[in-house]
Amino acid sequence: MATSQIETVSTGADKVKLVVAALLLVAALAAYYLLGSKGALIQWAALLICLAVAVVVFLVSESGRRLVAFGRDAWREVRKVVWPTRKEAIQMTLYVAAFVVIMALFLWLSDKTLEWVFYDLILGWKK
């Protein structure tokens, strides 16, 4: 069994970038609520500007670059997926629905059979 080792290198600068991004998020929320008396335009502008700067700071950190690379790889994998045709999707949906109905009937029948065996035959509790 092969074990893969994950190596995480986090420099002090990256930690500072993440802290700054988090502080900018808090500042965005604080600005939104503190600037309520200045008008909706200023309030929303401050929120959006702080959020945009926080996102930019996060994306230039190592964690942000890894997130972007992960998203790119995930999108590449999604493009490789062979999606079913409409006919295949409908057929599979009908198969699943039929299986659910059959299982529901089976479980109901099993429940009623066990109820009859335990309550009527073994315990004698006639309803």
Secondary structure as UniProt FT lines:
FT   HELIX           12..34
FT   HELIX           36..38
FT   HELIX           40..59
FT   HELIX           62..80
FT   HELIX           86..115
FT   HELIX           116..122
//
